[in-house]
Amino acid sequence: MVFKPRATRRRLTLLFASLVLLLSTTYHLLPHDSHVRLSVNFNASRFWNALRASATDRDAWLRQRPAPYPLSLRDDVGYLIKTGYGTRHRLPALIEAFGRTGDILGDEHQNFIVVGDWTPTNRTADGQPSMYNIVDMLMETKLDPSLQGHPRLSKYRSLQEAIDSGDEGEANKLGQEFGWELDALKFIMGMELAYKLMPQKKWYTILDDDTFLIGPSLHLLLSHLDPARPQYIGNAVGDYKSRFAHGGSGIVLSQEAMRRLFNNPGIVAQSHVDSLDETWGDRLVGTTLIKLGIYLDERYGHYFNGEPPAMARVQGDRFCSPIVSLHGLRRPGAMVAVGQALSNRQQPVLWADLWQLFAAPSLDDAGREPERQMRDHVGPTGDDTTTWESIASAEACRSKCRDSKSCLAWTFDTETRACHTSPWMVIGDSSGAETEESGLDWQKVESLVQHCGRASMYE
């Protein structure tokens, strides 16, 4: 028998093409929320994002001029702000902070709405926004009478009864105790109300009452994205079975994503029911959209942040990237301080800018100090941090960081002799760091700073 390599190659090529076609067809026939499909999406996304981060300038598309999708943050974006009885004191500071930085929220009911989990017994004070009791609205208009005895709704009623009776102490206690459970009821119902009241917006954002959106950075991002596509973006969290945008970091949805969702009343109705048992409302948003084939686009996750300025992890792979959100602004004065720091800001804020805006001394001064007393520039350990035990000194810890290709910051505990290093740096503060010495690998950080200066930024 004569061996025919050309014919063999032809057969192998045909076999390979048939296999690819079979796998592709099988993939597309699977339900949108199939674990197989979700696993493929998750791993493919991680692979391509890692490749983009290491081999390309993944932010180059944001420097396209003019921006392909011009918009007004006030007129073209609808803002859904979630608050709760236990956190209602945060709302005035949030409104004030946004007012200091261009007032992108605009007019109530036209450009933004506030939703919560209680009905006030008196009218809202002048100058403060009113609030929709979205939990009551959900109970009255969306849930079957057979569900009215659900434990989560019983908890809501006990809160409202305490408010109605004037027992503020009990109401505060209940609000703090199970406010997180009631929060899960606000997402889908709040989105539905926002879409009903503001149907012509190009974009919709969901934010907590301790989350601040940086206007110029948000404008840069959205003006380069097409709202006519079903876009769902934010800070990616969760495993492959339920990959979703972290609510505290801010969630952004396009007009088309909202249209598709609320043109499917059966899926929406089931999500209202699911909210009674869902722990995290932001996860419910993700799992609901997945049913429509709308998956979280993780290419944009590094623009969103789930920490306050002092604890935001500034990593090398996003050093020169814009940062859209700050979260966890719960301490008295923290939200207003952010508004003050950004009050004159016209250009996008980069991750690298956080130190200049919110820290003292400057990044240059801090970086050139070999070590800083009572500071922790690593932050909470875990994830990608590295820990060495029984280290002799802060200098030895600094050497560990210097010898690592990825380390940007180190912290040495003088009591436990533990050395922690991380591929990021945080501003940190002196709270809880009485026994710690910390510093940056200035050679690596300075190189990143120079790269931001050389690159054509987003002006």
Secondary structure, 3 states (H helix, E strand, C coil): CCCCHHHHHHHHHHHHHHHHHHHHHHHHHCCCCCHHHHHHHHHHHHHHHHHHHHHCCCCHHHHCCCCCCCCCCCCCEEEEEECCHHHHHHHHHHHHHHHHCCCCCCCECCCEEEEECCCCCCCCCCCCCCCEEHHHHHHHHCCCHHHCCCHHHHHHHHHHHHHHCCCHHHHHHHHHHHHHHHHCCCHHHHHHHHHHHCCCCCEEEEEECCCEECHHHHHHHHCCCCCCCCCEEECEECCHHHCEECHHHCEEEEHHHHHHHHCCHHHHHHHHHHCCCCCCHHHHHHHHHHCCCCCCCHHHHHHCCCCCHHHCCEEHHHCCCECCEECCCCCCCHHHHHHHHCCCCCCCCEHHHHHHHHCCCCHHHHHHCCCEECCCCCCCCCCCCEEECCCCCHHHHHHHHHHCCCCCEEEEECCCCCEEEECEECCCCCCCCCCEEEEECHHHHHHHHHHHHHCCCCC
